C-alpha cells in the first residue's frame, strides 16, 4: 500500500486584494476509502468578480460528479 500525505498553501500574490484559489480533499465513505482519495486544486480567475465562488464551485461539482 502506498501512503501519500497532502497539504495546501495558497498566496494572494502581489497584484490582487483577495485569494480566489480553492482546495478540496475528499475521501469516499464506503469500501473504497482505503484505495481512493480525490484531491482538487482550482486556481482563481485573476481577480474577476465572483472568482472565489467560481473556484469553489468547480471543486465541489467535480467532487460530486466523481463519486456518483
Predicted model as a PDB file, atoms N, CA, C, CB and O in Angstrom, pLDDT in the B-factor column:
MODEL        1                                                                  
ATOM      1  N   UNK A   1       0.848  -1.177   0.000  1.00 64.00           N  
ATOM      2  CA  UNK A   1       0.000   0.000   0.000  1.00 64.00           C  
ATOM      3  C   UNK A   1       0.894   1.241   0.000  1.00 64.00           C  
ATOM      4  CB  UNK A   1      -0.965  -0.002   1.227  1.00 64.00           C  
ATOM      5  O   UNK A   1       1.885   1.306   0.727  1.00 64.00           O  
ATOM      6  N   UNK A   2       0.535   2.204  -0.811  1.00 70.00           N  
ATOM      7  CA  UNK A   2       1.257   3.463  -0.885  1.00 70.00           C  
ATOM      8  C   UNK A   2       0.525   4.489  -0.035  1.00 70.00           C  
ATOM      9  CB  UNK A   2       1.395   3.949  -2.355  1.00 70.00           C  
ATOM     10  O   UNK A   2      -0.698   4.609  -0.108  1.00 70.00           O  
ATOM     11  N   UNK A   3       1.261   5.212   0.755  1.00 72.00           N  
ATOM     12  CA  UNK A   3       0.664   6.250   1.583  1.00 72.00           C  
ATOM     13  C   UNK A   3       1.128   7.603   1.065  1.00 72.00           C  
ATOM     14  CB  UNK A   3       1.039   6.064   3.085  1.00 72.00           C  
ATOM     15  O   UNK A   3       2.319   7.823   0.848  1.00 72.00           O  
ATOM     16  N   UNK A   4       0.184   8.493   0.873  1.00 72.00           N  
ATOM     17  CA  UNK A   4       0.504   9.843   0.401  1.00 72.00           C  
ATOM     18  C   UNK A   4       0.040  10.862   1.437  1.00 72.00           C  
ATOM     19  CB  UNK A   4      -0.159  10.124  -0.981  1.00 72.00           C  
ATOM     20  O   UNK A   4      -1.015  10.708   2.052  1.00 72.00           O  
ATOM     21  N   UNK A   5       0.825  11.875   1.613  1.00 76.00           N  
ATOM     22  CA  UNK A   5       0.481  12.961   2.517  1.00 76.00           C  
ATOM     23  C   UNK A   5       0.300  14.214   1.664  1.00 76.00           C  
ATOM     24  CB  UNK A   5       1.583  13.167   3.628  1.00 76.00           C  
ATOM     25  O   UNK A   5       1.147  14.532   0.829  1.00 76.00           O  
ATOM     26  N   UNK A   6      -0.801  14.918   1.876  1.00 75.00           N  
ATOM     27  CA  UNK A   6      -1.081  16.120   1.086  1.00 75.00           C  
ATOM     28  C   UNK A   6      -1.315  17.301   2.010  1.00 75.00           C  
ATOM     29  CB  UNK A   6      -2.304  15.907   0.165  1.00 75.00           C  
ATOM     30  O   UNK A   6      -1.758  17.145   3.147  1.00 75.00           O  
ATOM     31  N   UNK A   7      -1.014  18.460   1.508  1.00 78.00           N  
ATOM     32  CA  UNK A   7      -1.269  19.692   2.241  1.00 78.00           C  
ATOM     33  C   UNK A   7      -1.594  20.787   1.249  1.00 78.00           C  
ATOM     34  CB  UNK A   7      -0.060  20.087   3.123  1.00 78.00           C  
ATOM     35  O   UNK A   7      -1.524  20.573   0.039  1.00 78.00           O  
ATOM     36  N   UNK A   8      -1.944  21.936   1.743  1.00 79.00           N  
ATOM     37  CA  UNK A   8      -2.231  23.036   0.828  1.00 79.00           C  
ATOM     38  C   UNK A   8      -1.755  24.357   1.404  1.00 79.00           C  
ATOM     39  CB  UNK A   8      -3.724  23.104   0.522  1.00 79.00           C  
ATOM     40  O   UNK A   8      -1.715  24.559   2.618  1.00 79.00           O  
ATOM     41  N   UNK A   9      -1.401  25.236   0.502  1.00 78.00           N  
ATOM     42  CA  UNK A   9      -0.982  26.578   0.864  1.00 78.00           C  
ATOM     43  C   UNK A   9      -1.206  27.453  -0.358  1.00 78.00           C  
ATOM     44  CB  UNK A   9       0.517  26.616   1.340  1.00 78.00           C  
ATOM     45  O   UNK A   9      -0.756  27.114  -1.452  1.00 78.00           O  
ATOM     46  N   UNK A  10      -1.880  28.547  -0.190  1.00 77.00           N  
ATOM     47  CA  UNK A  10      -2.072  29.482  -1.291  1.00 77.00           C  
ATOM     48  C   UNK A  10      -1.617  30.859  -0.839  1.00 77.00           C  
ATOM     49  CB  UNK A  10      -3.556  29.510  -1.760  1.00 77.00           C  
ATOM     50  O   UNK A  10      -1.456  31.114   0.354  1.00 77.00           O  
ATOM     51  N   UNK A  11      -1.415  31.726  -1.790  1.00 77.00           N  
ATOM     52  CA  UNK A  11      -0.941  33.071  -1.502  1.00 77.00           C  
ATOM     53  C   UNK A  11      -1.688  34.056  -2.390  1.00 77.00           C  
ATOM     54  CB  UNK A  11       0.592  33.184  -1.716  1.00 77.00           C  
ATOM     55  O   UNK A  11      -1.900  33.785  -3.572  1.00 77.00           O  
ATOM     56  N   UNK A  12      -2.080  35.171  -1.847  1.00 77.00           N  
ATOM     57  CA  UNK A  12      -2.834  36.165  -2.604  1.00 77.00           C  
ATOM     58  C   UNK A  12      -1.972  36.796  -3.706  1.00 77.00           C  
ATOM     59  CB  UNK A  12      -3.368  37.252  -1.662  1.00 77.00           C  
ATOM     60  O   UNK A  12      -2.506  37.304  -4.693  1.00 77.00           O  
ATOM     61  N   UNK A  13      -0.678  36.767  -3.546  1.00 77.00           N  
ATOM     62  CA  UNK A  13       0.203  37.351  -4.559  1.00 77.00           C  
ATOM     63  C   UNK A  13       0.373  38.848  -4.374  1.00 77.00           C  
ATOM     64  CB  UNK A  13      -0.337  37.069  -5.946  1.00 77.00           C  
ATOM     65  O   UNK A  13      -0.027  39.409  -3.353  1.00 77.00           O  
ATOM     66  N   UNK A  14       0.965  39.484  -5.359  1.00 81.00           N  
ATOM     67  CA  UNK A  14       1.298  40.907  -5.246  1.00 81.00           C  
ATOM     68  C   UNK A  14       0.275  41.833  -5.895  1.00 81.00           C  
ATOM     69  CB  UNK A  14       2.639  41.157  -5.858  1.00 81.00           C  
ATOM     70  O   UNK A  14       0.270  43.030  -5.608  1.00 81.00           O  
ATOM     71  N   UNK A  15      -0.583  41.315  -6.756  1.00 80.00           N  
ATOM     72  CA  UNK A  15      -1.466  42.177  -7.544  1.00 80.00           C  
ATOM     73  C   UNK A  15      -2.920  42.194  -7.092  1.00 80.00           C  
ATOM     74  CB  UNK A  15      -1.415  41.759  -8.958  1.00 80.00           C  
ATOM     75  O   UNK A  15      -3.634  43.149  -7.394  1.00 80.00           O  
ATOM     76  N   UNK A  16      -3.381  41.174  -6.383  1.00 76.00           N  
ATOM     77  CA  UNK A  16      -4.806  41.043  -6.079  1.00 76.00           C  
ATOM     78  C   UNK A  16      -5.104  41.299  -4.608  1.00 76.00           C  
ATOM     79  CB  UNK A  16      -5.298  39.662  -6.467  1.00 76.00           C  
ATOM     80  O   UNK A  16      -4.272  41.007  -3.749  1.00 76.00           O  
ATOM     81  N   UNK A  17      -6.285  41.841  -4.308  1.00 78.00           N  
ATOM     82  CA  UNK A  17      -6.648  42.087  -2.907  1.00 78.00           C  
ATOM     83  C   UNK A  17      -7.188  40.839  -2.195  1.00 78.00           C  
ATOM     84  CB  UNK A  17      -7.682  43.191  -2.837  1.00 78.00           C  
ATOM     85  O   UNK A  17      -7.259  40.822  -0.967  1.00 78.00           O  
ATOM     86  N   UNK A  18      -7.571  39.797  -2.945  1.00 79.00           N  
ATOM     87  CA  UNK A  18      -8.089  38.578  -2.316  1.00 79.00           C  
ATOM     88  C   UNK A  18      -7.565  37.337  -3.026  1.00 79.00           C  
ATOM     89  CB  UNK A  18      -9.626  38.579  -2.323  1.00 79.00           C  
ATOM     90  O   UNK A  18      -7.213  37.382  -4.205  1.00 79.00           O  
ATOM     91  N   UNK A  19      -7.518  36.242  -2.301  1.00 78.00           N  
ATOM     92  CA  UNK A  19      -7.100  34.965  -2.863  1.00 78.00           C  
ATOM     93  C   UNK A  19      -8.339  34.219  -3.340  1.00 78.00           C  
ATOM     94  CB  UNK A  19      -6.303  34.121  -1.820  1.00 78.00           C  
ATOM     95  O   UNK A  19      -9.259  33.989  -2.555  1.00 78.00           O  
ATOM     96  N   UNK A  20      -8.378  33.839  -4.608  1.00 82.00           N  
ATOM     97  CA  UNK A  20      -9.543  33.161  -5.172  1.00 82.00           C  
ATOM     98  C   UNK A  20      -9.297  31.667  -5.383  1.00 82.00           C  
ATOM     99  CB  UNK A  20      -9.930  33.807  -6.489  1.00 82.00           C  
ATOM    100  O   UNK A  20     -10.140  30.987  -5.968  1.00 82.00           O  
ATOM    101  N   UNK A  21      -8.180  31.152  -4.927  1.00 83.00           N  
ATOM    102  CA  UNK A  21      -7.881  29.730  -5.084  1.00 83.00           C  
ATOM    103  C   UNK A  21      -8.730  28.909  -4.122  1.00 83.00           C  
ATOM    104  CB  UNK A  21      -6.379  29.456  -4.846  1.00 83.00           C  
ATOM    105  O   UNK A  21      -9.159  29.404  -3.079  1.00 83.00           O  
ATOM    106  N   UNK A  22      -8.968  27.644  -4.484  1.00 83.00           N  
ATOM    107  CA  UNK A  22      -9.733  26.749  -3.613  1.00 83.00           C  
ATOM    108  C   UNK A  22      -9.154  25.351  -3.711  1.00 83.00           C  
ATOM    109  CB  UNK A  22     -11.240  26.746  -3.989  1.00 83.00           C  
ATOM    110  O   UNK A  22      -8.757  24.914  -4.791  1.00 83.00           O  
ATOM    111  N   UNK A  23      -9.105  24.657  -2.601  1.00 83.00           N  
ATOM    112  CA  UNK A  23      -8.522  23.324  -2.494  1.00 83.00           C  
ATOM    113  C   UNK A  23      -9.551  22.392  -1.869  1.00 83.00           C  
ATOM    114  CB  UNK A  23      -7.206  23.347  -1.655  1.00 83.00           C  
ATOM    115  O   UNK A  23     -10.199  22.749  -0.885  1.00 83.00           O  
ATOM    116  N   UNK A  24      -9.703  21.202  -2.437  1.00 83.00           N  
ATOM    117  CA  UNK A  24     -10.606  20.208  -1.876  1.00 83.00           C  
ATOM    118  C   UNK A  24      -9.906  18.874  -1.717  1.00 83.00           C  
ATOM    119  CB  UNK A  24     -11.843  20.052  -2.751  1.00 83.00           C  
ATOM    120  O   UNK A  24      -9.169  18.445  -2.606  1.00 83.00           O  
ATOM    121  N   UNK A  25     -10.129  18.221  -0.600  1.00 79.00           N  
ATOM    122  CA  UNK A  25      -9.541  16.915  -0.299  1.00 79.00           C  
ATOM    123  C   UNK A  25     -10.685  16.021   0.159  1.00 79.00           C  
ATOM    124  CB  UNK A  25      -8.397  17.014   0.800  1.00 79.00           C  
ATOM    125  O   UNK A  25     -11.265  16.240   1.223  1.00 79.00           O  
ATOM    126  N   UNK A  26     -11.008  15.013  -0.648  1.00 74.00           N  
ATOM    127  CA  UNK A  26     -12.208  14.221  -0.401  1.00 74.00           C  
ATOM    128  C   UNK A  26     -11.880  12.743  -0.275  1.00 74.00           C  
ATOM    129  CB  UNK A  26     -13.221  14.435  -1.514  1.00 74.00           C  
ATOM    130  O   UNK A  26     -11.052  12.220  -1.021  1.00 74.00           O  
ATOM    131  N   UNK A  27     -12.526  12.072   0.662  1.00 72.00           N  
ATOM    132  CA  UNK A  27     -12.426  10.620   0.808  1.00 72.00           C  
ATOM    133  C   UNK A  27     -13.834  10.039   0.714  1.00 72.00           C  
ATOM    134  CB  UNK A  27     -11.738  10.224   2.168  1.00 72.00           C  
ATOM    135  O   UNK A  27     -14.775  10.605   1.270  1.00 72.00           O  
ATOM    136  N   UNK A  28     -13.985   8.922   0.018  1.00 68.00           N  
ATOM    137  CA  UNK A  28     -15.302   8.276  -0.044  1.00 68.00           C  
ATOM    138  C   UNK A  28     -15.659   7.675   1.310  1.00 68.00           C  
ATOM    139  CB  UNK A  28     -15.325   7.183  -1.139  1.00 68.00           C  
ATOM    140  O   UNK A  28     -14.778   7.417   2.130  1.00 68.00           O  
ATOM    141  N   UNK A  29     -16.937   7.455   1.541  1.00 69.00           N  
ATOM    142  CA  UNK A  29     -17.410   6.908   2.815  1.00 69.00           C  
ATOM    143  C   UNK A  29     -17.570   5.391   2.809  1.00 69.00           C  
ATOM    144  CB  UNK A  29     -18.720   7.538   3.175  1.00 69.00           C  
ATOM    145  O   UNK A  29     -17.962   4.817   3.825  1.00 69.00           O  
ATOM    146  N   UNK A  30     -17.282   4.739   1.711  1.00 66.00           N  
ATOM    147  CA  UNK A  30     -17.533   3.305   1.605  1.00 66.00           C  
ATOM    148  C   UNK A  30     -16.239   2.497   1.580  1.00 66.00           C  
ATOM    149  CB  UNK A  30     -18.346   3.012   0.358  1.00 66.00           C  
ATOM    150  O   UNK A  30     -15.204   2.957   2.061  1.00 66.00           O  
ATOM    151  N   UNK A  31     -16.303   1.307   1.026  1.00 58.00           N  
ATOM    152  CA  UNK A  31     -15.159   0.394   0.999  1.00 58.00           C  
ATOM    153  C   UNK A  31     -13.979   0.949   0.203  1.00 58.00           C  
ATOM    154  CB  UNK A  31     -15.579  -0.937   0.418  1.00 58.00           C  
ATOM    155  O   UNK A  31     -12.847   0.513   0.415  1.00 58.00           O  
ATOM    156  N   UNK A  32     -14.209   1.886  -0.698  1.00 59.00           N  
ATOM    157  CA  UNK A  32     -13.117   2.471  -1.483  1.00 59.00           C  
ATOM    158  C   UNK A  32     -12.227   3.387  -0.648  1.00 59.00           C  
ATOM    159  CB  UNK A  32     -13.682   3.247  -2.661  1.00 59.00           C  
ATOM    160  O   UNK A  32     -11.181   3.835  -1.118  1.00 59.00           O  
ATOM    161  N   UNK A  33     -12.631   3.664   0.571  1.00 59.00           N  
ATOM    162  CA  UNK A  33     -11.900   4.594   1.427  1.00 59.00           C  
ATOM    163  C   UNK A  33     -10.410   4.271   1.512  1.00 59.00           C  
ATOM    164  CB  UNK A  33     -12.497   4.590   2.813  1.00 59.00           C  
ATOM    165  O   UNK A  33      -9.579   5.179   1.555  1.00 59.00           O  
ATOM    166  N   UNK A  34     -10.070   2.986   1.537  1.00 61.00           N  
ATOM    167  CA  UNK A  34      -8.673   2.573   1.637  1.00 61.00           C  
ATOM    168  C   UNK A  34      -7.911   2.750   0.327  1.00 61.00           C  
ATOM    169  CB  UNK A  34      -8.598   1.133   2.074  1.00 61.00           C  
ATOM    170  O   UNK A  34      -6.681   2.789   0.330  1.00 61.00           O  
ATOM    171  N   UNK A  35      -8.623   2.857  -0.786  1.00 65.00           N  
ATOM    172  CA  UNK A  35      -7.974   2.868  -2.097  1.00 65.00           C  
ATOM    173  C   UNK A  35      -7.991   4.204  -2.824  1.00 65.00           C  
ATOM    174  CB  UNK A  35      -8.611   1.865  -2.954  1.00 65.00           C  
ATOM    175  O   UNK A  35      -7.133   4.452  -3.671  1.00 65.00           O  
ATOM    176  N   UNK A  36      -8.946   5.067  -2.511  1.00 71.00           N  
ATOM    177  CA  UNK A  36      -9.168   6.254  -3.337  1.00 71.00           C  
ATOM    178  C   UNK A  36      -9.193   7.516  -2.475  1.00 71.00           C  
ATOM    179  CB  UNK A  36     -10.485   6.122  -4.125  1.00 71.00           C  
ATOM    180  O   UNK A  36      -9.809   7.551  -1.410  1.00 71.00           O  
ATOM    181  N   UNK A  37      -8.524   8.525  -2.952  1.00 75.00           N  
ATOM    182  CA  UNK A  37      -8.619   9.869  -2.354  1.00 75.00           C  
ATOM    183  C   UNK A  37      -8.564  10.866  -3.501  1.00 75.00           C  
ATOM    184  CB  UNK A  37      -7.458  10.138  -1.295  1.00 75.00           C  
ATOM    185  O   UNK A  37      -7.669  10.795  -4.342  1.00 75.00           O  
ATOM    186  N   UNK A  38      -9.492  11.773  -3.540  1.00 81.00           N  
ATOM    187  CA  UNK A  38      -9.569  12.774  -4.589  1.00 81.00           C  
ATOM    188  C   UNK A  38      -9.063  14.110  -4.046  1.00 81.00           C  
ATOM    189  CB  UNK A  38     -11.020  12.905  -5.122  1.00 81.00           C  
ATOM    190  O   UNK A  38      -9.555  14.598  -3.028  1.00 81.00           O  
ATOM    191  N   UNK A  39      -8.088  14.694  -4.721  1.00 85.00           N  
ATOM    192  CA  UNK A  39      -7.551  15.999  -4.355  1.00 85.00           C  
ATOM    193  C   UNK A  39      -7.705  16.913  -5.562  1.00 85.00           C  
ATOM    194  CB  UNK A  39      -6.050  15.901  -3.897  1.00 85.00           C  
ATOM    195  O   UNK A  39      -7.282  16.569  -6.665  1.00 85.00           O  
ATOM    196  N   UNK A  40      -8.310  18.076  -5.353  1.00 87.00           N  
ATOM    197  CA  UNK A  40      -8.587  19.013  -6.446  1.00 87.00           C  
ATOM    198  C   UNK A  40      -8.070  20.399  -6.065  1.00 87.00           C  
ATOM    199  CB  UNK A  40     -10.114  19.063  -6.766  1.00 87.00           C  
ATOM    200  O   UNK A  40      -8.246  20.851  -4.934  1.00 87.00           O  
ATOM    201  N   UNK A  41      -7.435  21.059  -7.019  1.00 88.00           N  
ATOM    202  CA  UNK A  41      -7.000  22.438  -6.832  1.00 88.00           C  
ATOM    203  C   UNK A  41      -7.608  23.271  -7.955  1.00 88.00           C  
ATOM    204  CB  UNK A  41      -5.432  22.552  -6.819  1.00 88.00           C  
ATOM    205  O   UNK A  41      -7.447  22.950  -9.132  1.00 88.00           O  
ATOM    206  N   UNK A  42      -8.298  24.328  -7.591  1.00 87.00           N  
ATOM    207  CA  UNK A  42      -8.853  25.244  -8.587  1.00 87.00           C  
ATOM    208  C   UNK A  42      -8.158  26.595  -8.415  1.00 87.00           C  
ATOM    209  CB  UNK A  42     -10.421  25.382  -8.437  1.00 87.00           C  
ATOM    210  O   UNK A  42      -8.269  27.237  -7.370  1.00 87.00           O  
ATOM    211  N   UNK A  43      -7.452  27.006  -9.442  1.00 81.00           N  
ATOM    212  CA  UNK A  43      -6.780  28.294  -9.424  1.00 81.00           C  
ATOM    213  C   UNK A  43      -7.809  29.395  -9.613  1.00 81.00           C  
ATOM    214  CB  UNK A  43      -5.688  28.367 -10.515  1.00 81.00           C  
ATOM    215  O   UNK A  43      -8.753  29.225 -10.386  1.00 81.00           O  
ATOM    216  N   UNK A  44      -7.651  30.504  -8.935  1.00 75.00           N  
ATOM    217  CA  UNK A  44      -8.568  31.626  -9.081  1.00 75.00           C  
ATOM    218  C   UNK A  44      -8.552  32.161 -10.507  1.00 75.00           C  
ATOM    219  CB  UNK A  44      -8.211  32.738  -8.097  1.00 75.00           C  
ATOM    220  O   UNK A  44      -7.741  31.736 -11.330  1.00 75.00           O  
ATOM    221  N   UNK A  45      -9.440  33.082 -10.786  1.00 71.00           N  
ATOM    222  CA  UNK A  45      -9.590  33.583 -12.150  1.00 71.00           C  
ATOM    223  C   UNK A  45      -9.139  35.035 -12.280  1.00 71.00           C  
ATOM    224  CB  UNK A  45     -11.036  33.452 -12.596  1.00 71.00           C  
ATOM    225  O   UNK A  45      -9.835  35.854 -12.880  1.00 71.00           O  
ATOM    226  N   UNK A  46      -7.992  35.346 -11.725  1.00 72.00           N  
ATOM    227  CA  UNK A  46      -7.363  36.639 -11.952  1.00 72.00           C  
ATOM    228  C   UNK A  46      -8.086  37.844 -11.399  1.00 72.00           C  
ATOM    229  CB  UNK A  46      -7.191  36.830 -13.366  1.00 72.00           C  
ATOM    230  O   UNK A  46      -8.036  38.920 -11.996  1.00 72.00           O  
ATOM    231  N   UNK A  47      -8.756  37.691 -10.272  1.00 70.00           N  
ATOM    232  CA  UNK A  47      -9.407  38.831  -9.649  1.00 70.00           C  
ATOM    233  C   UNK A  47     -10.757  39.204 -10.223  1.00 70.00           C  
ATOM    234  CB  UNK A  47      -8.530  39.983  -9.741  1.00 70.00           C  
ATOM    235  O   UNK A  47     -11.312  40.240  -9.857  1.00 70.00           O  
ATOM    236  N   UNK A  48     -11.299  38.389 -11.111  1.00 77.00           N  
ATOM    237  CA  UNK A  48     -12.618  38.694 -11.675  1.00 77.00           C  
ATOM    238  C   UNK A  48     -13.699  38.586 -10.612  1.00 77.00           C  
ATOM    239  CB  UNK A  48     -12.935  37.754 -12.845  1.00 77.00           C  
ATOM    240  O   UNK A  48     -13.567  37.819  -9.659  1.00 77.00           O  
ATOM    241  N   UNK A  49     -14.754  39.347 -10.776  1.00 83.00           N  
ATOM    242  CA  UNK A  49     -15.883  39.318  -9.854  1.00 83.00           C  
ATOM    243  C   UNK A  49     -16.449  37.897  -9.806  1.00 83.00           C  
ATOM    244  CB  UNK A  49     -16.982  40.342 -10.282  1.00 83.00           C  
ATOM    245  O   UNK A  49     -16.722  37.299 -10.847  1.00 83.00           O  
ATOM    246  N   UNK A  50     -16.620  37.367  -8.615  1.00 83.00           N  
ATOM    247  CA  UNK A  50     -17.156  36.021  -8.452  1.00 83.00           C  
ATOM    248  C   UNK A  50     -16.120  34.921  -8.613  1.00 83.00           C  
ATOM    249  CB  UNK A  50     -18.251  35.802  -9.429  1.00 83.00           C  
ATOM    250  O   UNK A  50     -16.472  33.741  -8.626  1.00 83.00           O  
ATOM    251  N   UNK A  51     -14.854  35.284  -8.733  1.00 84.00           N  
ATOM    252  CA  UNK A  51     -13.808  34.281  -8.938  1.00 84.00           C  
ATOM    253  C   UNK A  51     -13.656  33.320  -7.782  1.00 84.00           C  
ATOM    254  CB  UNK A  51     -12.505  34.954  -9.182  1.00 84.00           C  
ATOM    255  O   UNK A  51     -13.412  32.131  -7.991  1.00 84.00           O  
ATOM    256  N   UNK A  52     -13.795  33.813  -6.570  1.00 84.00           N  
ATOM    257  CA  UNK A  52     -13.693  32.934  -5.395  1.00 84.00           C  
ATOM    258  C   UNK A  52     -14.811  31.898  -5.415  1.00 84.00           C  
ATOM    259  CB  UNK A  52     -13.751  33.758  -4.082  1.00 84.00           C  
ATOM    260  O   UNK A  52     -14.573  30.718  -5.157  1.00 84.00           O  
ATOM    261  N   UNK A  53     -16.024  32.336  -5.721  1.00 87.00           N  
ATOM    262  CA  UNK A  53     -17.158  31.413  -5.811  1.00 87.00           C  
ATOM    263  C   UNK A  53     -16.970  30.426  -6.962  1.00 87.00           C  
ATOM    264  CB  UNK A  53     -18.472  32.194  -5.993  1.00 87.00           C  
ATOM    265  O   UNK A  53     -17.293  29.246  -6.824  1.00 87.00           O  
ATOM    266  N   UNK A  54     -16.455  30.895  -8.088  1.00 88.00           N  
ATOM    267  CA  UNK A  54     -16.252  30.031  -9.255  1.00 88.00           C  
ATOM    268  C   UNK A  54     -15.265  28.908  -8.953  1.00 88.00           C  
ATOM    269  CB  UNK A  54     -15.755  30.853 -10.445  1.00 88.00           C  
ATOM    270  O   UNK A  54     -15.510  27.762  -9.330  1.00 88.00           O  
ATOM    271  N   UNK A  55     -14.159  29.210  -8.283  1.00 89.00           N  
ATOM    272  CA  UNK A  55     -13.186  28.157  -7.985  1.00 89.00           C  
ATOM    273  C   UNK A  55     -13.747  27.167  -6.969  1.00 89.00           C  
ATOM    274  CB  UNK A  55     -11.878  28.769  -7.460  1.00 89.00           C  
ATOM    275  O   UNK A  55     -13.483  25.968  -7.069  1.00 89.00           O  
ATOM    276  N   UNK A  56     -14.511  27.645  -6.000  1.00 89.00           N  
ATOM    277  CA  UNK A  56     -15.128  26.727  -5.029  1.00 89.00           C  
ATOM    278  C   UNK A  56     -16.165  25.826  -5.703  1.00 89.00           C  
ATOM    279  CB  UNK A  56     -15.788  27.522  -3.882  1.00 89.00           C  
ATOM    280  O   UNK A  56     -16.205  24.624  -5.444  1.00 89.00           O  
ATOM    281  N   UNK A  57     -16.998  26.401  -6.562  1.00 91.00           N  
ATOM    282  CA  UNK A  57     -17.998  25.605  -7.276  1.00 91.00           C  
ATOM    283  C   UNK A  57     -17.337  24.559  -8.171  1.00 91.00           C  
ATOM    284  CB  UNK A  57     -18.904  26.515  -8.113  1.00 91.00           C  
ATOM    285  O   UNK A  57     -17.830  23.436  -8.279  1.00 91.00           O  
ATOM    286  N   UNK A  58     -16.235  24.917  -8.808  1.00 89.00           N  
ATOM    287  CA  UNK A  58     -15.525  23.963  -9.666  1.00 89.00           C  
ATOM    288  C   UNK A  58     -15.083  22.752  -8.856  1.00 89.00           C  
ATOM    289  CB  UNK A  58     -14.304  24.633 -10.335  1.00 89.00           C  
ATOM    290  O   UNK A  58     -15.273  21.615  -9.290  1.00 89.00           O  
ATOM    291  N   UNK A  59     -14.502  22.980  -7.694  1.00 89.00           N  
ATOM    292  CA  UNK A  59     -14.057  21.877  -6.833  1.00 89.00           C  
ATOM    293  C   UNK A  59     -15.254  21.044  -6.376  1.00 89.00           C  
ATOM    294  CB  UNK A  59     -13.281  22.420  -5.607  1.00 89.00           C  
ATOM    295  O   UNK A  59     -15.211  19.816  -6.451  1.00 89.00           O  
ATOM    296  N   UNK A  60     -16.312  21.687  -5.909  1.00 89.00           N  
ATOM    297  CA  UNK A  60     -17.477  20.965  -5.401  1.00 89.00           C  
ATOM    298  C   UNK A  60     -18.172  20.136  -6.480  1.00 89.00           C  
ATOM    299  CB  UNK A  60     -18.462  21.942  -4.801  1.00 89.00           C  
ATOM    300  O   UNK A  60     -18.573  19.002  -6.219  1.00 89.00           O  
ATOM    301  N   UNK A  61     -18.320  20.685  -7.690  1.00 91.00           N  
ATOM    302  CA  UNK A  61     -19.006  19.971  -8.774  1.00 91.00           C  
ATOM    303  C   UNK A  61     -18.180  18.773  -9.244  1.00 91.00           C  
ATOM    304  CB  UNK A  61     -19.281  20.923  -9.959  1.00 91.00           C  
ATOM    305  O   UNK A  61     -18.734  17.700  -9.484  1.00 91.00           O  
ATOM    306  N   UNK A  62     -16.867  18.940  -9.377  1.00 89.00           N  
ATOM    307  CA  UNK A  62     -16.016  17.816  -9.785  1.00 89.00           C  
ATOM    308  C   UNK A  62     -16.070  16.710  -8.736  1.00 89.00           C  
ATOM    309  CB  UNK A  62     -14.554  18.283 -10.000  1.00 89.00           C  
ATOM    310  O   UNK A  62     -16.192  15.536  -9.088  1.00 89.00           O  
ATOM    311  N   UNK A  63     -15.982  17.060  -7.462  1.00 86.00           N  
ATOM    312  CA  UNK A  63     -16.019  16.045  -6.405  1.00 86.00           C  
ATOM    313  C   UNK A  63     -17.363  15.306  -6.390  1.00 86.00           C  
ATOM    314  CB  UNK A  63     -15.760  16.695  -5.034  1.00 86.00           C  
ATOM    315  O   UNK A  63     -17.405  14.082  -6.263  1.00 86.00           O  
ATOM    316  N   UNK A  64     -18.445  16.053  -6.519  1.00 85.00           N  
ATOM    317  CA  UNK A  64     -19.780  15.420  -6.521  1.00 85.00           C  
ATOM    318  C   UNK A  64     -19.933  14.483  -7.724  1.00 85.00           C  
ATOM    319  CB  UNK A  64     -20.897  16.503  -6.545  1.00 85.00           C  
ATOM    320  O   UNK A  64     -20.461  13.380  -7.584  1.00 85.00           O  
ATOM    321  N   UNK A  65     -19.484  14.905  -8.876  1.00 86.00           N  
ATOM    322  CA  UNK A  65     -19.586  14.093 -10.097  1.00 86.00           C  
ATOM    323  C   UNK A  65     -18.679  12.862 -10.022  1.00 86.00           C  
ATOM    324  CB  UNK A  65     -19.223  14.937 -11.333  1.00 86.00           C  
ATOM    325  O   UNK A  65     -19.050  11.791 -10.502  1.00 86.00           O  
ATOM    326  N   UNK A  66     -17.518  13.007  -9.436  1.00 81.00           N  
ATOM    327  CA  UNK A  66     -16.544  11.919  -9.337  1.00 81.00           C  
ATOM    328  C   UNK A  66     -17.102  10.739  -8.538  1.00 81.00           C  
ATOM    329  CB  UNK A  66     -15.249  12.425  -8.690  1.00 81.00           C  
ATOM    330  O   UNK A  66     -16.885   9.581  -8.896  1.00 81.00           O  
ATOM    331  N   UNK A  67     -17.814  11.037  -7.466  1.00 71.00           N  
ATOM    332  CA  UNK A  67     -18.314   9.984  -6.579  1.00 71.00           C  
ATOM    333  C   UNK A  67     -19.723   9.498  -6.914  1.00 71.00           C  
ATOM    334  CB  UNK A  67     -18.292  10.475  -5.172  1.00 71.00           C  
ATOM    335  O   UNK A  67     -20.321   8.775  -6.117  1.00 71.00           O  
ATOM    336  N   UNK A  68     -20.261   9.870  -8.058  1.00 69.00           N  
ATOM    337  CA  UNK A  68     -21.595   9.371  -8.461  1.00 69.00           C  
ATOM    338  C   UNK A  68     -21.572   7.899  -8.757  1.00 69.00           C  
ATOM    339  CB  UNK A  68     -22.104  10.120  -9.681  1.00 69.00           C  
ATOM    340  O   UNK A  68     -22.602   7.324  -9.108  1.00 69.00           O  
TER     341      UNK A  68                                                      
ENDMDL                                                                          
END                                                                             
